[in-house]
């Protein structure tokens, strides 16, 4: 299989928090050399097996999020205790000793075949349309004045009889535990976006106009400690319709528009603030 792979704007092999914001960071690198870069462009739509954490990742003090560099449009979650930056130190997979002795976070979020936490797809009126990029895909990672961001652009997504280019960007901020997800159709064409959060049978779920949340244990490999994780989303009521349970998610669909923006949050029992379902639910309702 042809895998045309470009790397530009090479930086350093190890992330340095001192170069960005003390409460945010970003990461984008090839597994073959671990060198941090700011951009990856490929005519192959799926490079998730060749990139660290499956695609560009960004973090604030309480969570890290990675956009998958494939057709899924999914966003994965790395849960943290809220005690420091971890992408540069542990990558995405600290070992059990680091988790037990240094309170490192871990990947306890089961995305499965869903959009994960705030991932983006399109909607054709009946079905979810994944971001299948017929003309390649690009990933970006960088700092902003208030934090850090990552972005993936999927080129040539087949939608309603034509091709569209879809950007999915996640921003995190140095003084907030909430991340912003922005999706755009780059030519200005109106489309319908689908998004939401992963949930499992038996999870606590709550949703109303403008927000949704889920709390519970996600399946983990045998021998790996499990703990509850909470995820939530805030969204503009005028842009999205009602929450529906579909395909392992609490899902919402937008009206036809050129762009949408949501806010996502993740918590866990490992942290000190929103470490149980009662506190998390109250936070989401407030």
Wavefront OBJ file of the C-alpha trace (Angstrom):
o trace
v 0.000 0.000 0.000
v 1.277 3.431 -0.913
v 1.743 5.588 2.155
v 2.877 9.043 1.101
v 3.903 10.621 4.385
v 5.130 14.179 4.887
v 6.469 15.658 8.114
v 7.098 19.390 8.389
v 8.091 21.914 11.032
v 10.249 19.517 13.027
v 10.734 20.571 16.632
v 12.230 18.509 19.476
v 12.129 14.886 20.533
v 10.723 15.578 23.999
v 7.923 17.953 24.880
v 8.943 20.887 27.037
v 6.160 22.420 29.065
v 8.324 25.476 29.659
v 7.989 26.380 25.979
v 4.185 26.550 26.175
v 1.696 26.985 29.018
v 2.185 25.355 32.407
v -1.355 23.949 32.339
v -1.604 22.899 28.682
v 0.474 20.932 26.196
v 0.240 19.214 22.810
v 1.865 16.228 21.117
v 2.222 14.947 17.550
v 4.910 12.437 16.623
v 5.752 9.379 14.553
v 6.213 6.127 16.441
v 9.242 5.340 14.260
v 11.390 8.172 15.667
v 9.369 9.886 18.457
v 10.270 13.329 17.087
v 7.706 15.993 17.918
v 6.336 17.838 14.883
v 3.693 20.500 14.291
v 2.193 19.088 11.081
v 1.619 15.760 9.356
v 0.157 15.603 5.844
v -0.617 12.358 4.013
v -2.475 11.157 0.938
v -3.259 8.075 3.033
v -6.310 8.667 5.185
v -5.316 6.282 7.999
v -2.004 6.779 9.819
v -3.301 5.959 13.298
v -0.957 2.963 13.609
v 2.067 5.120 12.733
v 1.471 8.094 15.042
v 1.773 8.350 18.806
v -1.620 8.164 20.577
v -3.163 7.464 17.144
v -3.105 11.116 16.093
v -2.504 14.635 17.444
v -3.102 14.975 21.186
v -3.626 17.912 23.505
v -3.964 18.180 27.276
v -5.014 20.424 30.092
v -4.491 19.794 33.783
v -7.273 17.195 34.046
v -7.380 15.279 30.752
v -5.659 14.571 27.466
v -7.537 14.169 24.183
v -6.388 12.623 20.900
v -8.083 12.918 17.506
v -7.731 9.674 15.586
v -5.878 10.026 12.269
v -8.331 7.754 10.460
v -11.849 7.725 9.043
v -13.553 7.316 12.411
v -13.617 10.982 13.440
v -13.251 9.726 17.026
v -11.694 11.534 19.983
v -9.987 9.374 22.614
v -9.503 10.250 26.292
v -6.562 9.889 28.693
v -7.740 10.359 32.291
v -5.576 12.240 34.812
v -5.540 13.151 38.489
v -5.154 16.870 37.787
v -1.664 17.123 39.257
v 0.439 18.017 36.254
v 1.232 17.627 32.561
v 1.746 14.013 31.447
v 1.880 13.709 27.647
v 5.546 14.704 27.485
v 6.489 12.506 30.452
v 4.481 9.330 29.831
v 3.123 9.589 26.305
v -0.280 7.920 26.445
v 0.597 4.634 28.165
v 2.414 4.878 31.522
v 3.197 1.490 33.038
v 1.533 0.181 36.195
v 4.467 1.225 38.409
v 4.172 4.815 37.180
v 0.444 4.752 37.764
v 0.762 3.324 41.275
v 3.899 5.152 42.479
v 3.659 8.484 40.696
v -0.104 8.816 40.280
v 0.214 8.825 36.489
v -3.002 8.837 34.502
v -4.117 6.166 32.052
v -6.332 5.299 29.129
v -9.491 3.870 30.714
v -11.913 5.170 28.082
v -13.433 2.664 25.708
v -14.060 4.446 22.412
v -14.851 1.254 20.514
v -16.537 2.029 17.204
v -18.125 5.258 18.498
v -17.083 8.907 18.119
v -15.658 8.810 21.644
v -15.695 12.108 23.550
v -16.863 14.889 21.248
v -15.715 13.284 18.001
v -17.280 14.466 14.757
v -19.175 12.812 11.920
v -21.739 14.043 9.407
v -25.447 13.205 9.200
v -27.402 12.689 5.985
v -30.857 12.725 7.565
v -30.896 8.987 8.275
v -27.376 7.759 9.020
v -24.032 8.809 10.446
v -21.485 9.566 7.712
v -17.906 9.030 8.880
v -15.125 11.328 7.726
v -13.755 9.039 5.010
v -11.045 11.185 3.420
v -10.743 10.343 -0.273
v -8.160 13.077 -0.879
v -5.937 12.660 2.170
v -5.720 14.025 5.667
v -3.621 16.576 7.583
v -2.915 16.971 11.306
v -1.654 20.029 13.184
v -0.546 20.814 16.737
v 0.439 24.148 18.250
v 0.230 26.698 21.034
v -2.186 29.612 21.282
v -2.171 32.741 23.443
v -4.339 30.996 26.016
v -3.318 27.359 25.680
v -2.804 24.752 22.962
v -4.673 23.129 20.090
v -4.703 20.169 17.722
v -6.569 19.849 14.444
v -7.276 17.304 11.729
v -8.568 18.181 8.260
v -10.189 15.403 6.231
v -10.206 16.202 2.505
v -12.757 14.880 0.021
v -15.414 13.450 2.352
v -18.368 12.179 0.315
v -21.555 13.869 1.521
v -24.927 14.361 -0.160
v -23.612 13.769 -3.664
v -20.471 15.903 -3.480
v -17.138 16.149 -1.658
v -16.556 18.317 1.406
v -13.473 19.143 3.487
v -14.021 18.904 7.246
v -11.811 20.409 9.958
v -12.002 19.156 13.562
v -10.076 21.231 16.106
v -9.696 20.877 19.875
v -8.555 23.822 22.004
v -7.533 23.642 25.661
v -6.918 26.610 27.936
v -4.490 27.252 30.770
v -7.163 28.285 33.275
v -9.948 25.884 32.383
v -10.555 22.153 32.594
v -13.059 22.333 29.720
v -11.923 21.835 26.098
v -13.572 23.313 23.007
v -14.266 21.220 19.894
v -14.864 23.149 16.672
v -15.914 21.468 13.416
v -16.060 23.332 10.087
v -16.818 22.670 6.450
v -13.970 24.633 4.897
v -15.677 25.780 1.685
v -18.598 27.268 3.596
v -21.126 24.647 2.536
v -23.855 23.820 5.034
v -23.795 20.271 6.406
v -25.292 18.470 9.378
v -22.774 17.484 12.070
v -23.166 14.570 14.484
v -21.341 14.382 17.811
v -21.806 13.216 21.404
v -20.212 11.149 24.166
v -19.585 7.446 24.686
v -21.715 5.643 27.245
v -22.133 2.054 28.416
v -25.010 -0.025 29.731
v -25.228 0.570 33.476
v -23.574 4.003 33.379
v -25.182 6.939 35.118
v -26.518 9.208 32.367
v -28.096 12.633 32.523
v -28.990 15.017 29.738
v -31.184 18.009 29.086
v -31.212 20.900 26.657
v -27.663 22.152 26.390
v -25.728 19.387 28.152
v -25.186 15.659 28.529
v -23.002 13.505 30.789
v -22.140 9.898 31.578
v -20.347 8.329 34.565
v -19.168 4.764 35.035
v -16.482 2.133 34.580
v -15.310 1.375 31.042
v -14.160 -2.153 30.135
v -10.436 -2.705 30.724
v -8.040 -5.549 29.824
v -7.810 -8.422 32.302
v -5.562 -7.597 35.240
v -5.803 -3.832 34.728
v -7.375 -1.790 37.517
v -10.725 -0.241 36.639
v -12.074 3.040 38.013
v -15.039 5.270 37.172
v -14.675 7.959 34.507
v -17.057 10.806 33.833
v -17.447 12.618 30.517
v -19.682 15.510 29.573
v -20.575 17.939 26.814
v -22.102 21.412 26.700
v -23.644 22.512 23.403
v -25.725 25.422 22.042
v -29.413 24.524 22.094
v -30.189 26.514 18.973
v -27.640 24.578 16.920
v -28.356 20.983 17.946
v -31.470 18.883 18.323
v -32.457 16.561 21.156
v -30.096 13.999 22.686
v -30.694 10.443 21.457
v -29.123 7.156 22.540
v -27.597 5.537 19.453
v -24.709 3.184 18.678
v -23.254 3.289 22.202
v -23.457 7.059 22.469
v -25.509 9.957 23.723
v -25.678 11.705 20.348
v -26.829 15.041 18.985
v -27.225 16.245 15.385
v -26.923 19.841 14.238
v -29.159 21.817 11.936
v -27.575 22.511 8.504
v -24.662 24.882 9.154
v -21.053 25.548 8.170
v -19.563 25.084 11.652
v -20.403 23.949 15.171
v -18.752 24.300 18.539
v -19.129 22.232 21.706
v -17.355 22.065 25.064
v -16.235 18.762 26.541
v -15.018 17.733 29.978
v -13.641 14.566 31.568
v -13.311 13.668 35.252
v -12.413 10.566 37.226
v -12.305 9.123 40.722
v -8.510 9.678 40.658
v -8.875 13.443 41.060
v -9.717 15.555 44.108
v -12.483 17.828 42.832
v -15.134 16.072 40.704
v -14.305 12.558 41.851
v -17.744 11.045 42.257
v -20.987 10.963 40.320
v -22.819 13.326 42.676
v -20.237 16.091 42.332
v -19.897 15.606 38.593
v -23.636 15.643 37.968
v -24.046 18.794 40.038
v -21.247 20.473 38.056
v -22.895 19.624 34.743
v -26.315 20.861 35.865
v -24.936 24.127 37.192
l 1 2 3 4 5 6 7 8 9 10 11 12 13 14 15 16 17 18 19 20 21 22 23 24 25 26 27 28 29 30 31 32 33 34 35 36 37 38 39 40 41 42 43 44 45 46 47 48 49 50 51 52 53 54 55 56 57 58 59 60 61 62 63 64 65 66 67 68 69 70 71 72 73 74 75 76 77 78 79 80 81 82 83 84 85 86 87 88 89 90 91 92 93 94 95 96 97 98 99 100 101 102 103 104 105 106 107 108 109 110 111 112 113 114 115 116 117 118 119 120 121 122 123 124 125 126 127 128 129 130 131 132 133 134 135 136 137 138 139 140 141 142 143 144 145 146 147 148 149 150 151 152 153 154 155 156 157 158 159 160 161 162 163 164 165 166 167 168 169 170 171 172 173 174 175 176 177 178 179 180 181 182 183 184 185 186 187 188 189 190 191 192 193 194 195 196 197 198 199 200 201 202 203 204 205 206 207 208 209 210 211 212 213 214 215 216 217 218 219 220 221 222 223 224 225 226 227 228 229 230 231 232 233 234 235 236 237 238 239 240 241 242 243 244 245 246 247 248 249 250 251 252 253 254 255 256 257 258 259 260 261 262 263 264 265 266 267 268 269 270 271 272 273 274 275 276 277 278 279 280 281 282 283 284 285 286
